[in-house]
């Protein structure tokens, strides 16, 4: 099994290196290296998953890494049920996105560079999942952040893309600062960073305050990486990157890292129950907060971006109430339908030759049938309507919250279901149906995307439709939860009886109600594009402007730090540091000018100087002699 495990990250790394070193040669054929590389990685992941399915696990080292005093670590990996699931999602969805990118990015000047970054991104995420200790996890946690910076700012010639890349990098550094401190605290507390050893030593012998500090610091990193309150602002701006990048970041890689980490470290969080309560409520409030913003956005990709933030909130709410498998199951189903929606949005943008404003869409369905049908499948999955996978994973989260006594949290999440269904139906109606709102010339040139782009849409649509099979509830828990039971505690929500059926029925009714309300507003008749995105009242203005969070952050943090940096540049740098350096230089020059005056050119003066020096030296020796 060890060879198979190491092949999973090796293939995308080899693809990245090949295109990085020989990009000028590979050029527009770079996808013939990158796509097969990830395809082979997915095949290796399937074989590893099959081994794990039959009860095998693997813990091994590649080579020793750091040895400094009492601190020793190696490049070590761990494969169990949780990491096997994550590997399938990352490489499988990643492969489909790579395949899609071959068509979407065709003709781009940075074609080879794009696939280099894409392969490197997947390699980093695979290693993050495979990591067997916190140090290796942290290294590739940062590597994923670096790759996201490169991909979000891929079209760096655009100021908005460049700014978005920097914003993502900086905001994530805020969360990663806490994450790094948490790992340091783990080392000082347990004397090791290896998962198995840390979790084995996590007993009541360590104070509860220490566990709470560790958990909250780790969760700080998760909030940054998975775009939760208050560190979510980078993710909507990440839409400035190419659409396949949006799909990869939002569906299968970077943003899921935080959920995976919290689930992996559940033992540490359980030692501080307050931390789980905080995780659950941060997730629940983020789910509702982001969903409300999605109601008013006019950019199709930004609606999906806020949807991602919201759905990640559901995942954190699940792990916060102890339903770890439910959270991971929603991570999996979300990867399918959200990748489908982003790639579908990319297909629409491709068909409209770059347009992504919902106000200038409409009537696309007859000209883009495959995109329309597959996007509709993804939308139903996101809305949580049966029988698609999104219903089963979301229902599991809602049921778990209710049965664990978090009724208020359940109500918040249920309201999020209503809003999610509304904005999802709104996107579908505005983009695909009704009368065209673009120019006649734009409408004339609308066309379906090529097969290399529509095939991944079809595959993801099938996964979105069928993946719910493993999440069908039973008295023994779902099949998915039973598979993860060796790693994550089996959380048995009360699936049977009238209560469970009532909860599921309420969820469905609320979701269908959200779709119906959207149809009443946007589907019954012609839509006036001039009224979309225009504030109608104070609350609408606030939501349309995303609660002014960016403006508040700018006023509280960005501008003060910017002004402080300017003051440091003008005063500390120019006057103090430069003044000190220039003062030393001026003093040396003045001293040198003084010394130059004794260089008269007369031998007698030099002889006299030597004689006086000799006399002085002899006098010193005579006086100093005991």
LONUZA-230791 format. One record per atom (N, C-alpha, C, CB): residue in one letter; x, y, z. Coordinates in steps of 0.2 Angstrom, whole numbers, plus 5000, padded with zeros to 4 digits. Glycine has a CB too. Example, Ala and Ser with C-alpha at 12.3 -4.5 7.8 and 13.67 -1.06 7.14 Angstrom:
// residues 2
A506649725039A506249785039A506649845039A505749785045S506449895035S506849955036S506450005039S507049975029
// end
This chain:
// residues 626
X500449945000X500050005000X500450065000X499550005006X501050065003X501450125004X501650154997X502150105007X501850114992X501950134985X501450174982X502250084981X500850144983X500250174980X500050244984X499550134981X500150244990X500050314994X500550364991X500150305001X501150354990X501650404988X501550424981X502350374989X501250374977X501150394970X500550454970X500850334966X500150454974X499550504974X499850574974X499150494980X500350594978X500550664977X501150664972X500850684984X501450614970X502050614966X501750634959X502350544965X501250614956X500950624949X500850704948X500350584948X500450734953X500350804951X500950844952X499850834956X501450824957X502050864958X502450854952X502450834964X502550794949X502850784942X502550824937X502850714940X501950834936X501650874931X501750944932X500850864931X501750964938X501951034940X502651054938X501851054947X503151004940X503851024938X503951014930X504250964942X503650974927X503750964920X503551034916X503350904917X502951054918X502651114915X503051174917X501951124916X503351174923X503651234926X504351244922X503751224933X504651184921X505351184918X505351184911X505751114921X504851154908X504851154901X504151184898X504851074898X503951234901X503351274899X503351304892X503151324904X503951324890X504051354884X503951304878X504751384883X504151244880X504151184875X503451154875X504651134877X503151144881X502451114881X501951164879X502251094888X501951234881X501551284878X500751264878X501651294871X500451264873X499751254873X499551174873X499451274866X500051134874X499951064875X500151044882X500451024871X500151094887X500251084894X499751034897X500351144898X499151044895X498651004898X498750924897X497951024895X499150904891X499250834890X499750814895X499550834883X500050854899X500450834905X500050834911X501050874905X499750894912X499350904919X498750864920X499150974919X498350854915X497750814916X497850744917X497250824910X498250704913X498450634914X498750624921X498850614909X499150674923X499550674930X499050664935X500050734931X498550704935X498050704940X497550644939X497650774940X497450624933X497050564932X497350504935X496950554924X498050494934X498450444937X498350444945X499150444935X498450514948X498350524955X497650494957X498450594957X497150514954X496450484955X496450414955X495950514951X496750384950X496750304950X497050274956X497050284943X497650304958X498050284964X497650294970X498650324964X497250344970X496750364976X496250304976X496450434976X495950284971X495450234971X495750174973X495250224963X496350154971X496650084974X496750094981X497250074970X496950154984X497050164991X496450154995X497450224992X495950184992X495250184995X494950114995X494750224991X495050074990X494850004990X495249964996X495049974983X495849974997X496249945002X495949965009X496949965002X495850035010X495550055016X494850025017X495550135016X494450025012X493749995012X493749925015X493449995005X494349885014X494449815017X494749815023X494749775012X494849875026X495149875033X495849895034X495049815036X496249905028X496949925029X496949995030X497249905022X497550015034X497750085035X498450085034X497550105042X498750145034X499450155033X499750215037X499650155025X500250205040X500650255043X501350245042X500550255051X501750295038X502450275036X502850345035X502450235030X503450335035X503950395034X504250385027X504450395040X504350445024X504750445018X505550455020X504550505013X505650505024X506350515026X506350565032X506750545020X506850555036X506950605042X506950675040X507550585047X506650725043X506650795041X507050835045X505950815040X506850845051X507150895056X507450855062X506650955058X508050875064X508250845071X508650895074X508750785069X508350925079X508650985083X508550975090X508351055080X509050955094X508950945101X508450885102X508751005104X508050905106X507450855108X506950855102X507150865114X506950895097X506450895092X506650855086X506250975090X506250805085X506450765079X505750755075X506750695081X505750755069X505150745065X505450715058X504750805064X504950685054X505050655048X504450675043X505150585048X504550665037X504050675032X503650615033X504250685025X503050615036X502650555038X501950565036X502750535045X501650515033X500950515031X500550465035X500950505023X499950475035X499450435038X498850425033X499250465045X498650365032X498050355028X497550315032X498250315021X496950335033X496450305036X495750315032X496350325044X495250305035X494550315032X494450385030X494050285036X494650435035X494550505034X494950525028X494650545040X495550515028X496050535023X495850505016X496750525025X495650445016X495450405010X494950445006X495350335011X494350465010X493850495007X494050565005X493250505013X494450605008X494750665006X495150655000X495150695012X495550604999X495950594993X495550584987X496450534994X494950544988X494550534982X494250604980X494050484984X494050644985X493650704983X494150754980X493350734989X494750764983X495250804980X495450784973X495850814985X495650724972X495950704966X495450694961X496350644966X494850664963X494250654958X493950714955X493750614961X493750764960X493450824957X494050864954X493150864963X494650864957X495250904954X495350884947X495850894958X495250814945X495350794939X494850814934X495350714939X494250814936X493750844932X493850914930X493050834935X494050954935X494151024934X494751034930X494251064941X495250994930X495851004926X495650984919X496350944928X495150934918X494950924911X494550984908X494550854911X494151004912X493751064910X494151124908X493251084916X494751134912X495151194911X495451184904X495651194916X495551124902X495851124895X495451154890X495951044893X494851154891X494351194886X494351264888X493751164885X494251284894X494051344897X494651394896X493851344904X495251374897X495851414897X496151404890X496351394902X495951374885X496151364878X496351434875X495751324874X496951444873X497151504870X497451564875X496551534866X497351544881X497651594886X498451594886X497451574893X498651654886X499451664885X499851624891X499651734886X499551624897X499851584902X499651514903X499751624909X499451474898X499151414898X499651364902X499051384891X500251364900X500651314904X500751334911X501351314900X500851394912X500951424919X500251404923X501051504919X499651414920X499051394924X499051324926X498451404919X499251274922X499251204924X499751194928X499251164917X500351224928X500851214933X500551234940X501451264932X500251294941X499951314947X499451264949X499651384947X499051244945X498451194946X498751134949X498051184940X499251104946X499551034948X499851044955X500051014943X500151104956X500551114962X500051124968X500951174962X499451154966X498951164971X498651094974X498351204968X498451054969X498250994971X498750944975X498050954964X499350954972X499950914976X499950944983X500550934973X499851004984X499951034991X499351014995X499951114991X498751004992X498150984996X498150914998X497551004992X498450874993X498550804994X498950795000X498750764988X499550825000X500050815006X499750845012X500650855004X499250895012X498950915018X498550865021X498550985017X498150825017X497750775019X498150715021X497250755013X498650695018X499050645020X499550655026X499550625014X499650715028X500050725033X499950685039X500050805035X500450665043X500350625049X500550655055X500750565048X500750725054X500850765060X500750835059X501650755062X500650875064X500450945064X500950985060X500350975071X501650975060X502151015057X502051005049X502850995059X501950945047X501850935040X501250965037X501950865038X500750955042X500050985040X500151065039X499550975046X500551095044X500651165044X500951185037X500951195050X501551155036X501851165030X501451165023X502451115029X501051115022X500651115016X499951155017X500451045015X499851175023X499251215025X499451285022X499151225032X500151305023X500351365020X500551365012X501051385023X500751305010X500851295003X500151304999X501151225002X499651275002X498951284999X498751354998X498451245003X498951395004X498851465003X499251504998X498951495010X499851484998X500351514992X500051494985X501051484993X499851434984X499551424978X498951454976X499451344977X498551464981X497951504980X498051574978X497451504986X498551604981X498751674979X498951674972X499351694984X499351624970X499551624963X498951614958X500051564962X498551574960X497951564955X497451614955X497651494957X497251644961X496751694962X497051754958X496651714969X497651774958X497951824955X498351804948X498551864959X498051754945X498351724939X498351774934X497951664937X497851814933X497751874928X498051934931X497051884925X498651934933X498951984937X498952054934X499651964940X498852054927X498852114924X498252154926X498852104916X497752124928X497152154931X497252174938X496452114930X497152244939X497252264946X496752234951X497152344946X496152214949X495652184954X495952114955X495052184951X496252074950X496452014952X497052014956X496651974945X497552054955X498152064959X497952084966X498552114956X497452124967X497252144974X496852084977X496752204974X496452044974X496151994977X496651934979X495651964971X497151924975X497651874977X498051904984X498151874972X498151964984X498551994990X498051984996X498752064989X497352004995X496952005000X496851935003X496252024998X496751884999X496751815001X497351795005X496651764995X497951815003X498551795006X498551825013X499151815002X498451895013X498451925020X497951905025X498452005019X497351895023X496851875027X496951805030X496151875024X497251765026X497351695028X497951695033X497551645022X498451745032X498951745037X498751765044X499451795034X498251805044X497951815051X497651755054X497351865050X497351715051X497051645053X497651605055X496551615049X498151595050X498751555051X499151575057X499151555044X499151635059X499551655064X499351615071X499551735066X498651615071X498351585077X498451505076X497651595077X498451475070X498551405069X499251385071X498451395062X499751425069X500451415071X500551415078X500851465068X500251465082X500251465089X499951405092X499951525092X499451385089X499051325092X499551265091X498451305088X499851255086X500351195085X500951205090X500651195078X501151265091X501751275096X501451255103X501951345096X500851265104X500551255111X500551175112X499951285112X500351145106X500251075106X500951035108X500051045099X501451065105X502151045106X502351055113X502651075101X502251115116X502451125123X502051085128X502451195124X501451065126X501051025130X501150955130X500251045129X501250925124X501250855123X501950825122X500750835118X502450875120X503050855118X503150815111X503350815123X502650815107X502650785101X502150815096X502450705101X502150805090X501750835085X501350785081X502050885080X501550725082X501250665078X500550655080X501650605079X500050645076X499350645077X499250595083X498950625071X499450525081X499250475086X499550485093X499550415083X500150515093X500450525100X500050585104X501150535099X499950635100X499550685103X498850665106X499450745098X498450635101X497850615103X497850565109X497450585097X498350515109X498450475115X498550505121X498950415113X498950555121X499150595127X498550645129X499750635126X498050655125X497550705127X497050675132X497150725120X497250685138X496850655144X496750715149X497250605148X496350695154X496150755159X496750775163X495650725164X497350745162X497950765166X498150845164X498550725165X497950855157X498050925155X497450965157X498250925147X497651025159X497051075161X496651095155X497351135164X495951105157X495451125152X495651185149X494851125155X495951235152X496151295149X496551285143X496351345154X497051245144X497551225139X497251205133X498051175141X496751155134X496351125128X495951175125X495951065131X495651225129X495251275126X495651325121X494851315131X496251335124X496751385120X496951345114X497351405124X497151285114X497351245108X496751245103X497551175110X496151225105X495651215101X495451285097X495051195104X495451335101X495251405098X495751425093X495151455104X496451415095X496951435091X496951395084X497651435094X496851335085X496751295079X496151315074X496651215080X495551325078X494951355074X495051415071X494351355079X495551465074X495651525071X495951515064X496151565075X496451465063X496651445057X496151425052X497251395058X495651385055X495151355051X494651405048X494751305055X494551455052X494151515050X494451555044X494051565056X495051565045X495451595039X495351555033X496151605041X495551485033X495651445027X494951425024X495951385029X494451425029X493751405027X493251465027X493451345031X493551525027X493151585026X492551585031X492951585019X492651585037X492151585042X492151655045X492151535047X491651675048X491651745052X492251735057X490951755056X492651795058X492551855054X493051855048X492751915059X493351805046X493951805041X493651775034X494551755044X493051795032X492751775026X492851815020X492051755027X493051875021X493051925016X493451915010X493251995019X493951875010X494451855005X494051814999X495051825007X493651765001X493351714997X492951744991X492951665001X492451794993X492151824987X492551854982X491551874989X493051894984X493551924980X493951874976X493951974983X494051814978X494351764974X494051744968X494451704979X493451774967X493151764960X493551794954X492451784960X493951834956X494351874951X494851824947X494851924954X494951764950X495351714946X494951674941X495651664951X495251634937X494851604932X494351554935X495351554927X493851544932X493251504935X493451434937X492751494929X493851394933X494151334936X494451334943X494551294931X494851394944X495151404950X494651414955X495551464950X494051454954X493551454959X493251394961X493051504956X493151344956X492851284957X493351244961X492751244950X493951244960X494451204964X494551224971X495151204960X494551294972X494651324978X493951304982X494751394978X493451324979X492751324983X492451254984X492251364979X492651204980X492351134980X492751084984X492151114973X493351074981X493751014983X494351024987X493850974978X494651084988X495251094991X495251144996X495751114985X495551204995X495751245001X495251255006X495951314998X494651275004X494151295009X493951235013X493551325006X493951175011X493851115015X494351095020X493651055010X494951125020X495451105024X495351125031X496151145022X494951175033X494751195039X494351145043X494451265040X493851125039X493351075041X493651005042X492751065036X494150985038X494550925038X494950925045X494950915032X495250985046X495750985052X495350985058X496051055051X494751015059X494351015065X494150945066X493751065065X493850905061X493650845061X494250795063X493350815055X494850805060X495450765062X495650775069X496050785057X495550835072X495750855079X495150855084X496150925079X494650815082X494050815086X494250795094X493550765084X494750755095X494850735102X495050795106X495450685102X495450835103X495750895106X495150945108X496250935102X494650955103X494050995104X493650965109X493751005097X493550905109X493050875114X493350875121X492950795112X493950885122X494250905129X494050975131X495050895129X493851015127X493551085129X492951095126X494151135126X492351065129X491751065126X491451145124X491151045131X491751195127X491551255125X491851275118X491851305130X492351245116X492651265109X492151235104X493351225109X491851175105X491451145101X490751185100X491251075102X490551215106X489951265106X490151325101X489851285113X490751345102X490951405098X490951395091X491651435101X491251335089X491351305082X490651305079X491651245082X490151275083X489451265080X489151335079X489051225085X489151375084X488851445083X489151485077X488751475089X489851485077X490151525072X489951495065X490951515072X489951425064X489651395058X488951415057X489751325059X488551415062X487851425060X487751505058X487451415067X488051545062X487951615060X488251635054X488251665066X488851605052X489151615045X488651585040X489751575045X488351535041X487851505036X487351555035X487551435039X487051585040X486451625039X486751695036X486151635046X487251715039X487551785037X487751785029X488151805041X488051735027X488251735020X487651715015X488851675019X487251675017X486651665013X486251725012X486151615017X486151765017X485851835016X486151875011X485751865023X486851875011X487151915006X487051894999X487951925008X487051824999X486951794992X486251814989X486951724993X485751834993X485151854990X485151914985X484651874996X485651954986X485652024982X486152024977X485652074987X486651984977X487251984972X486951984965X487751934974X487352014961X487152014954X487651984949X487052084951X488251964952X488751924949X488651854950X489451944951X488551814945X488451744946X488951704950X488351704939X489551724949X490051684953X490151714960X490751704950X489951774961X489951794968X489351764972X489851874969X488751754969X488251724972X488451654975X487651714968X488851614970X489051554972X489651554977X489351514966X490051604977X490551614982X490251624989X490951684981X489751664990X489351674996X489051604998X488951734996X488751574993X488451504995X489051454998X488251474988X489651464995X490151414998X490251435005X490751424994X490351505007X490451525014X489851495018X490451595014X489251505016X488651475019X488651405021X488051495016X488851365015X488851295016X489451265020X488851255009X489951305020X490551285025X490251295032X491151325023X489851345033X489551355040X489151295042X489151415040X488751265038X488451205039X488851145041X487951185033X489451145038X489951095040X490251105047X490551095035X490351165048X490651185055X490151175060X490951255055X489551185059X488951175063X488951105065X488251205061X488951065060X488950985061X489450965066X488950955054X490150985064X490650955068X490650985075X491350975065X490351045076X490251085082X489751045087X490051155081X489251015084X488750975088X488950905089X488050985085X489550885086X489850815087X489650775081X489550785093X489250795076X489150755070X489650765065X488450775067X490250735067X490850745062X490750705055X491450715066X490450645055X490350615049X489850655045X490050545050X489350685048X488850725044X489150785041X488250745048X489650815045X490050875042X490450855036X490450905047X490850795037X491250775031X490750755025X491650715034X490250725027X489750705021X489550765017X489150665024X489350815021X489150875017X489750905013X488850925022X490350895016X490950915013X490950885006X491550905017X490850815006X490950775000X490350794995X490850705001X489750804997X489150814992X489250884990X488550804996X489450934994X489651004992X490151004987X489751044998X490650964987X491150964982X490850944976X491750914984X490450904975X490150884969X489650934966X489650814970X489150964970X488651004967X488951074967X488051014971X489451094971X489751164970X490251164964X490051184977X490651114963X491051114957X490651114951X491551044957X490051074951X489651074946X489351144944X489051024947X489151184949X488851244949X489351294946X488551274955X489951294949X490551344947X490751324939X491151334951X490751264938X490951244931X490351264926X491151174930X489751254928X489151274925X489151354923X488551254928X489351384929X489351464928X489951484923X489551494935X490451444923X491051454919X490851444911X491651414920X490451384911X490151374904X489651424901X489751304904X489251454906X488851514904X489351574902X488451534910X489851584906X490251644905X490651634898X490751654910X490851574897X491151554890X490651564885X491351484891X490051544886X489551554880X489351624879X488951514882X489451664884X489251734884X489851774882X488951764890X490451744881X491051774879X491251824885X490951814873X491251804891X491451834897X490951864901X491951884894X490351874899X489851904904X489651864910X489251914899X489651894916X489451854922X488951894926X490051834926X488651944923X488151984926X487451954925X488252064924X487151934931X486451914930X485951954927X486251894937X486152024927X485652074924X485652074917X485852134927X486252044914X486252034907X486251964904X486952074905X485851924907X485751854905X485051844904X486051804911X484851784905X484151764903X484051734896X483651824904X483551684896X483451654890X484051604887X483251704885X484451584891X485051544889X484851474888X485651554894X484351444891X484251374891X484151344884X483551364895X483751374880X483751344873X484351334869X483251384869X484851384871X485551384867X486051344871X485751454866X485951324877X486451294881X486151234885X486851344885X485851184882X485451134885X485851094890X485151094880X486451074888X486851034893X486951074899X487451004889X487251134898X487451174904X486851184908X487751234901X486251194905X485651214909X485451154913X485051234904X485351094910X485151034914X485651024920X485150974909X486251024918X486751004923X486751054929X487450994920X486751124927X486751174932X486051164936X486751244929X485551144933X484951134937X484951084942X484351124932X485351024940X485450974945X485850994951X485850914941X486451034949X486851064955X486451114959X487451104952X485951154956X485551194960X485051164965X485151244955X484751104962X484351064967X484751034972X483951014963X485351014971X485750984976X485951034981X486450954973X486151094979X486251154984X485651174988X486551214980X485051174985X484451194988X484251144994X483951204983X484551084993X484351024998X483650994997X484351055005X483550984991X482850954989X482950884987X482550994983X482650834990X482750764988X482550754981X482350714993X482850694978X483250644981X483950654980X483050584978X484150724978X484850734977X485250734983X484950794973X485950724982X486450714988X486350774993X487150704986X486350834991X486350894995X485750885001X486250954992X485250854999X484650845004X484950805010X484050815001X485150745008X485350695013X485950725018X485650635010X486450755015X486950785020X486650845024X487550805016X486250885021X486050945025X485550925030X485750995020X485050875028X484650845033X484950815039X484150795029X485450775038X485850745043X486150795048X486450705040X486350855045X486650905050X486050935054X486950965045X485450955051X484950985054X484650935059X484351005049X484650875058X484350825063X484850815069X484250755059X485450815067X485950815073X485950875077X486650805070X485850935074X485850995079X485250985083X485851055074X484650965080X484050965084X484050915090X483450945079X484250855088X484350795093X484850805098X484450735089X485350845097X485850865102X485650925107X486450885099X485050945106X484750995110X484951065108X485050985117X485251075102X485351145099X484751165095X486051145095X484251175098X483651195094X483651265091X483051195099X484051315095X484151385092X484551375086X484451425097X485051335086X485551325081X485151295075X486151285083X484751245076X484351215071X483951265068X483951155074X483551305071X483151365068X483551405064X482851405074X484151425066X484651465062X484751435055X485251485066X484951365056X485151335050X484551325045X485451265052X483951315048X483351305044X483251365040X482751285049X483251425044X483251485040X483751495034X483251545045X484351465036X484851465030X484651425024X485451445033X484251375026X483951325020X483451365016X483651265023X483051405019X482551455015X482951495011X482151485020X483451535014X483851585010X484251555004X484251625014X484551495006X484851455001X484451434995X485251395004X483851414996X483451394991X483251454987X482851354994X483051504990X482851564987X483451594982X482651624992X484051604984X484551634980X484751584974X485151654984X484751514976X484851464971X484351474965X484951394974X483751474967X483251474962X483251544958X482551464965X483451594962X483551664959X484051664953X483751714964X484651624954X485151624949X484951584943X485751584952X484551524945X484351484939X483851524935X484051424942X483351554938X482851594934X483151654930X482351624939X483651694933X483851754930X484351734925X484251794935X484751674925X485251664921X484951624915X485751614924X484551574916X484351524911X483651534908X484351454913X483151564911X482551574909X482251644908X482051534914X481651654906X481451714905X481651744898X481651764910X481551804897X481751844891X482551864891X481351904889X482851854886X483551884886X483651954887X483951864879X484151974892X484252044894X484852064891X484152044901X485252034887X485852054884X485652084877X486352004883X486152114873X486052144867X485852084862X486652184864X485552104856X485352054851X486052014848X484952084845X486552054848X487152024845X487451974850X487652084844X487451994856X487651944862X487251884862X487651984868X486551894861X486151834861X486251794855X485451864861X486451824849X486551784843X487151734844X486651824838X487651754848X488251724848X488251674854X488851764849X487751664858X487751614863X487851544860X487051624867X488251504863X488351444861X488551394867X488951434856X488351324866X488551274871X489351264871X488251214869X489551254877X490351244877X490551174874X490451244885X491151164872X491351104869X491351044874X492151114867X491450984871X491350924875X491850924881X491450864870X492450944880X492950944885X492750984891X493650974883X492251024891X491951064896X491351034899X491851134894X490851004894X490250974896X490250904899X489750974890X490850874897X490850804900X490950804908X491450764897X491450844910X491450854918X490850874921X492050904919X490450914917X489750934920X489350874921X489450994915X489350834916X488950774916X489150724922X488950734909X489750714922X490050674928X489850704935X490750664927X489950764936X489750794942X489050794943X490050864942X488650804938X487850794939X487650724941X487550814932X487950674938X487850604941X488050594948X488250554936X488650624950X488850614957X488350654962X489550644958X488150714959X487650754964X487050714964X487550824960X486850684959X486150644960X486150584964X485950634953X486750544963X486750484966X487150474973X487150434961X487550524975X488050514981X487650514987X488450574981X486950534987X486550534993X486450454995X485950564992X486550404991X486450334993X486850314999X486650294987X487450345000X487850325006X487650365012X488550335004X487150415011X486950455017X486250445019X487050525015X485950385016X485250365018X485250345025X484950315014X484850385030X484850365037X484550295039X484450425040X484850275044X484550215047X484650215054X484950145044X484450165058X484550165065X485250155067X484050105068X485650125063X486350115064X486850175061X486650045061X486450225059X486850275056X486950265049X487550285059X487150315045X487250315038X487850265036X487350375035X487850235030X488350195028X489050235028X488250175021X488950305026X489550345026X489850355033X489350415023X489350365038X489650375045X489950305048X489050395050X489650245046X489950185048X490650175045X489450125046X490750195039X491350185036X491850235040X491350205029X491650295042X492150335046X492250315053X491950405045X491850275056X491750255063X492450245066X491350205064X492950215063X493650205066X493950265067X494050155061X493850315064X494150385065X493750435068X494350415058X493150435066X492650485069X492150455073X492350535064X491950475079X491450445083X490750445079X491350485090X490450385080X489850375076X489250415080X489650295076X488950455077X488450505080X487750475077X488550575078X487450445082X486750415080X486150465081X486650355083X486050505076X485450545077X484850505077X485450605071X484250525080X483650485080X483350485073X483250505085X483550445069X483250445062X482550415061X483750415057X482350375066X481750345065X481150385069X481750275068X480550365068X480050395071X479750455068X480250405078X479250475071X478850535068X479250595069X478250545073X479650605074X480050665074X480550675069X480450665081X480950625067X481450625062X481050635055X481750555061X480450605054X480150615048X479850685047X479550565047X479650715053X479450785053X479950835052X479150795060X480550825055X481150865053X481350865046X481750845058X481350805043X481550805036X480950835032X481550725034X480350825034X479750855030X479850935030X479150835032X479950965036X480051035037X480551065033X480151045045X481151025033X481751045029X481551055021X482351005030X481151005019X480950995012X480451055010X480650935010X479951065015X479451115014X479751185014X478951115020X480251195018X480651265018X481051275012X481051265025X481351225010X481751225003X481251244998X482151165002X480751204997X480251214991X479951284992X479751154992X479851304998X479551364999X480051424997X479451385006X480651414998X481151464995X481151464988X481851444998X481151404985X481051404977X480451444975X481151334975X479951424978X479251454976X479251534977X478651424980X479551554982X479551634983X480051664978X479851644990X480551624976X481051654970X480651654964X481651614970X480251604963X479851604956X479351664956X479451534956X479051674962X478551724962X478851794961X478251734969X479451804963X479851864961X480151874955X480351874967X480451814952X480851814946X480551774941X481551794948X480051734942X479851684937X479251694933X479951624939X478751734936X478151744934X478051784928X477651764939X478451834927X478451874921X479151904919X477951934923X479151954915X479751984913X480052014919X479652034907X480752014919X481152044924X481452104922X481751994927X481352154926X481652224924X482352224927X481152284927X482852224922X483552214924X483752284928X483952214918X483452334926X483652404929X483452404937X483252454926X483052354939X482852354946X483252304950X482152334947X483652264947X484052214950X484752244952X484252154945X484852234959X485452264961X485352334963X486052254956X484752364963X484652434965X484352434972X484152464960X484552464977X484252464984X483552484984X484652504989X483152444987X482452464988X482252494995X481952404986X482652475000X482552495006X483252495010X481952455010X483152515016X483852515020X484152445021X483652545027X483752395023X483952325024X484252305017X483452285026X483952315012X484152295005X484852325004X483652305000X484852385005X485552425004X486052395008X485452495005X485952375014X486452345019X486652275016X486152335026X486152235014X486352165011X486752175005X485752125011X486452225001X486852234994X487552254995X486452284990X487652285000X488352315001X488752265006X488352385004X488452205007X488752155011X488952175018X489452135008X488452205021X488452235028X489052275029X488452175033X489352305024X489852355025X490452325029X489652415028X490552255028X491052225032X491752245030X491052145032X491852245023X492452265020X492652345022X492452265012X492152385022X492252455023X492452465031X491552495022X492052425035X492252425042X492952405043X491752375046X493152345040X493852325041X494352375038X493952255037X494152405033X494652455030X494752515035X494352485023X494152535038X494252585043X494552565049X493552615045X494452505052X494752485058X495452465058X494252435061X495652425052X496252395052X496652415046X496152325051X496452415040X496852435034X497152505034X496452425028X496652555035X496852625035X497352645041X496252665035X497152625047X497652635052X498352605051X497352615059X498352545049X498952505048X499352545042X498852435046X498952565037X499252595031X499552665033X498752605026X499252705037X499452765040X500052755044X498952805043X500052705048X500652685053X501252675048X500452635057X501152635043X501652615039X501952675035X501452565034X501552725033X501752785030X502152825035X501152825028X501952825041X502352865047X502952835048X501952865053X503052765048X503652735049X504152745043X503552655050X503852745037X504252755031X504552825031X503852745025X504152875033X504352945033X504752965039X503752995033X504652945045X504952965051X505452905053X504452975057X505252845054X505752795057X506252775052X505352735059X506052765045X506452745040X506952805038X506152715034X506652865036X506952915033X507352955038X506452965029X507052975043X507353015048X507852985053X506853055052X507552925056X507952885061X508452845058X507452845065X508252795054X508752745051X509152775046X508352685048X508852805041X509252845036X509752895039X508852875030X509452935044X509852985048X510452955051X509353025052X510352895055X510852865058X511452845053X510652805062X511152805048X511652785043X512052845040X511352745037X511652895038X511952955035X512452985040X511453005032X512252995046X512653025051X513352985052X512353025058X513352925052X513952885053X514352895047X513752805053X514052895041X514452915035X514752975035X513952905029X514353035037X514653095037X515253105042X514153145039X515153065048X515653065053X516353035051X515453025060X516252985047X516852945044X517152995039X516652885041X516753025035X517053075030X517453125033X516453105025X517153155039X517453215042X518053185046X516953245048X518053135048X518653105051X519253095046X518553035055X519053065040X519553055035X519853125033X519153025029X519353175032X519653245030X520153265035X519053295029X520053255042X520453275047X521153235046X520153265054X521153175045X521753135044X522153155038X521553065044X521753175033X522153195027X522553255028X521553215022X522453305033X522853365034X523553345037X522453405039X523653285040X524253265042X524753245036X524253225048X524353225031X524753205025X525053265021X524353155020X525653295024X525853355021X526353345015X526253395026X526653285014X527153265009X527853285011X526953305003X527953315017X528653325020X528953265024X528653395024X529553245022X529853185025X529953205033X530453165022X530153265034X530353285041X529753275045X530653355041X529153295043X528553295047X528453225049X527953325043X528553175044X528353105045X528853075050X528353065038X529553095049X530053075054X529953095061X530753095052X529653165062X529553185068X528953155071X529353265068X528453135067X527853095070X528053025072X527353095064X528552995068X528752925070X529152935077X529152895065X529552985078X529952995084X529453005090X530453055083X528953045089X528553065095X528152995096X528053115093X527952955091X527652895093X528052845097X527352865086X528652845095X529152795098X529252815105X529852795094X529352885106X529452905113X528852895117X529552985113X528252905115X527652895118X527552815120X527052915114X527752775115X527652705117X528152685122X527852665110X528752705122X529252685127X529052715134X529952715125X528752775134X528552805140X527952765143X528352875139X527552735139X526952695141X527252635144X526552685136X527752605141X527952535143X528352545150X528452505138X528752605151X529052615157X528552625163X529552675156X528052665162X527552675167X527152615169X527152735165X526952575164X526552515165X526952455168X526252495158X527652455167X528052405170X527952405178X528752405168X527852345181X527752335188X528452345192X527452275190
// end
